[in-house]
Structures are given as C-alpha cells and as structure tokens.
Amino acid sequence: MLRFISFLLLFLCIPVLAVGNEFINLLTQAEQRVRISPNQARELLLPLASTTQFSQQSNATLVRYYYLRAKLAKDLSLNDESLEFALTGLSLAANRPEFKKQALRLTLIVLHFQLQTQAYSQAKELIDHSMSTLSYDEDKSEHAALLLFKAKIYQQENQSDLALLSYKAAYQLALQSDDEALKQLIALNLAGRLLILNDIVSAEALLEKSNQYYEKNQYSVENLVVQIKLAQLASSKGDGGEALRILLNARPLSVVVDSGLYRLIIELSIAELQLQSRQIIAVGSTLQTLQELQKHIRRADDKDRLLLIKARYRLATDDFSGLNELLADDNSLVISDDKKSNATTLELLKIKANGLAADGQFKQAYQILSENRQHLVTENRRRNFDNLQHQKLLFDLAFLQQKNRDLNWSTVLQQTEIDRHAQALSQLNLKLLFVGCIAGLALVLIILLYRNRQQFYKLTYQDQLTGLYNRRYLFLVFNKLQRKFVSKKQPLTALMLDLDHFKRVNDEFGHGVGDEVLVNFALCCKRVLPDDSVIIRLGGEEVLVLLPDKHYGDGFKMAETLRLALEKMCVTTPVVQYF
C-alpha cells in the first residue's frame, strides 16, 4: 500500500516538474539567442506570460524572466516595454539580498530608459542611491556599470571632462573585476568617446581588444557596434576606403542581428562614405535600402543625416529640380542656439544655394548665403573652439596621469564633481545676489512711484487746507455713486453744510484765524460722521457730505449731532477765543 501511494505521488509530480522544466528550457533558449538575434529571443518569450506555467514559477525564475524581457526590449529600442518589465522585476527583487545582482541589472535598464528620455536628474539620483548601497571594495563591477551610465549622462550634457573621467573610472574598476563582458562594454564606450576627442591611438587599442573578444564570444550586437566604431576610427585616420570596407563587411551581421535601427546606422554611414569616394551608382542603391529603413529613425540627427545624403546625391547627379524640391521645406532648415545639428543644417543650406544657382536662381542663392553668413562663421569658430578644448582636456589628463602612475580615476572624478558643484553654487549665489539687487532697486522704484502717485492724488483730489476732498473729486465719484446707489435703489443721503457768520470771522480776526476755523471744522466733521462718509469742500465754508446706505432720518440725526458738536467747538488764537 505504501509503495502504491509513493508511486501515485511521483506520478502526480511529474507533470508539474515537466511544466517547470519546459518554462525554464524556453527561458534558457532565449538567453542563448540574445547574443545572435534579439528578435528571435523575444519571440520565444512572448507566449510564456500567458500560459498557466507562469504563475507556478519561483521568484528567482520570474526575476530572470523579467530581466531578459527588459534587456531584449532595450536592445530592440522598445523603451516603454523595457521600462515596464524592468520595474516589474525590481518590485520582485527589491530588498532581497539574494537578488542583489539582478536588481542592479534591472536598475541599469531603468537608467537606460531615463537616458533615452533625457531624465538626467532622475538618473543621477538613481545612480547615487544605488552606489550608496554598494561596497566599493566588494562590488567593483557594479560600481563600474553605474559609472558607465553616469559617463553617458555627462556626455549628453556636453560636460566632456566629467564624461571622460567617468569612463576612465568605470574602466579602471572593471579591470579590477572578473566581469570580462562589462570590461569590454566600457572599453567600447570609452573608445567611442576618445574618437570624439580625436585620441585615435588610445581608441584603436581599446577597439582591437573589444573586437577580438566579441568575435570570439559571438556577441552579434556588440560586435556590430565595434565594427561601426572601427569604421569611424578608419575615417578619423583619413582612410575612407578602409572604413567603407569594414561597414560593407558588417552588412550581413546587421541583417543577422535583425535590428532596424542598427541597419539604419550602418547604411547611413555607408552612403556617406560612398558619396565621399564618388561612388554615385552605389549611393543610389544604398538610398533605396535607406528608404525602407527610415521608419526606424528615432533621432533628429539621423533624420538630418538622411536628408543631407539625399541632397548630396541629387547635387552629384545634377538633379537640381529634385534637389530644390527636396529642400523646399524651410522649416527643416532652421538654425537655433540649442540645436545640436546646426552643422548639418548649414551644410544643407549651402547645398540648397548651389542647387538654386545651378538652376539659374542666383538671387535666391545669394540671399541664403547672405542670411546665414554669420551662422557659418559662428559654427566654424565653435568647431575650432571644441577641438582646442578637447586637446586641452586630453593634455590635462595625460599630465595628471604622468604625475601619478597609481592614479585613482574615481577619486579624481569625485573631486572634479565637488569642484564643479562648488563652482555652480558660487555662480548661483552671484545670480541670487544680482537678482536681489535688481529686486531691491525695483522695490525702491515701486515705493517712489507709489509716493509720487499718492502725492499727485492729494494735489489733484484733496483740499490742501482742510484735507477734505475737493470739487474735482465730486465729479470723479458722482457717476460711480449714482450707478451704485441710485440705479440699484439703495439709500444715499447728502448733507449741505455752511458756517454762519464766517465772513465776520475773517473780517475781524483775519484770514489766518478763518483758515484755522475751517481746519477745526473739517476735523470735527471727520470725528463725528461715519468712516464711510464722503466729505467734500465745495468752496469757502461750504461742505457737501455724502452718506452711503443712510436714509433721510439717519442723515437728519447725523446733521443734528454734527451741529451740536460744532456749537461746542472752540478755536484758540493769540488774541482771544472765538466761536
């Protein structure tokens, strides 16, 4: 009986094990296809999430699955998909020490997405946070991988010195680790940066090692990138023929990789080199391929490159009407301060001018060159300045390395970042000081304007002797009061005030005493009457009082109260007390 139960349990477990093994087998097959064909690997994984096997997998297997899906989506430039699977995988791997390395790999894919979407500040925060969780001595490869992304961010921000230091620091750490794939990946990126800085010797040494490694280990995508960099290296050395040969040999590999984006980059470079070597017929064939691949264009720079190739081809084949039609859209030929492809745009404008001149439209051609002459001069100066800056940067780093053979590039990077932050803070303080000074001056100006306005208001609408409103104010306020009270049938009472025997006061005691009487009269009115009363001196001792929201009876009582207060008013003069 016991044997029968054991046999039955074993029989029931076999399907579960088979299901689990089938899932893991497909996952393993996909991992093996990543290097050769990312598209095929992705197709193997697509149906797995919808099967009943998916929910039966362990967390370790699911993290492995989500990482592979995210990596394949990244390699195929499916940015949204890569972020979705990376975040899902991170939610499973978070705060799990056993998934530490997997969590970092998923974090790197999130960083790649942030880099593509230009979320540089968020990416830097994520890098700094991830580094704070690592041990510098034990996790060198992880530090190196994060520094690689920091270098790419600095490169996008045009901070050449920090970018190069980050690449060097990452490569130095990778050399101290056992991760050969990461070492070659960083070497490949560092070589690309050195090519931009025109350090051909150092770039060539790195690319040769990377080429040998990727060919040996059959990394198709990375090997394709190496071939593109080797072609750039040959072009930098002035050997366009060698560069073209490298790219033509890489064509079959780009088809195997089955990535439209990489095929596009390869064909763009081939077309440019064919134009350079005057292989016009070959350019026409390459353009047909590019016409099919242009749907994979994701960067504005690649779009401008393709437009420039088409324009040069039409100019080389004397197709001036086609050229003018191609460049008829002026919106694509705009120079701006923040546009990186201004050099390409200026080249297109020169070609457009040549096409117009060849077509007999000399006036339009001259107008284009005349309007953009200053831009051409500025672009040449910028290019020369950049070259000088690149040479200075390479010289400074070489001098620094010569002084200290055991130089730690991570330390140099950190110190440079601290200096850069201090410099930025100093500049910010100066800006704040400048803004504060401007704000202070603006405040003083506002106060002066306010005082001048108040003074003008008093001179215009206020009686200088009594401080009451004058006749001008009555004309100003009357229409407003009429709209507010009369048209809306709200009560408004008016009092007409006059001082008896005021002429006798002026005659017997003089106008100075008369003025004093008027001033005391005005003060009495302000003291007795409500705050919302409008008291207007019409002239002499005649005063009009407007009482908003007061009926006739209320106005009569207020007038009597004021009369009694005036009876008790006493004006003191040097001679006698009167009134």
Protein Blocks (a to p, Z undefined) as FASTA:
>chain_A
ZZmmmmmmmmmmmmmmmmmmmmmmmmmmmmmmmmmmmmlmmmmmmmmmmpmklmmpcfkl
mmmmmmmmmmmmmmnopaklmmmmmmmmmmmmgoplklmmmmmmmmmmmmmmmmmnopak
lmmmmmmmmmmmpcfklmmmlmmmmmmmmmmmmmmnopaklmmmmmmmmmmmmmmmmblk
lmmmmmmmmmmmmmmnopaklmmmmmmmmmmmmmmnopaklmmmmmmmmmmmmmmnopak
lmmmmmmmmmmmmmmnopaklmmmmmmmmmmmmmmnopaklmmmmmmmmmmmmmmpcbfk
lmmmmmmmmmmmmmmnopaklmmmmmmpmmlmcccfklmklmmmmmmmmmmmmmmmmnop
amlmmmmmmmmmmmmmmmmmmmmmmmmmmmmmmmmmmmmmmmpmkbcfklmmmmmmmmmm
mmmmmmmmmmmmmmmmmmmmmmmmmmmmmmmmmmmmmmmmpcfklopacfklmmmmmmmm
mmmmmmnopacdddddddehklmmmmmnojklmmmmmmmmmmmmmmmmcfkbccddfbhj
bccdddehiafklmmmmmmmmmmmmmmpccddfkbceZZ
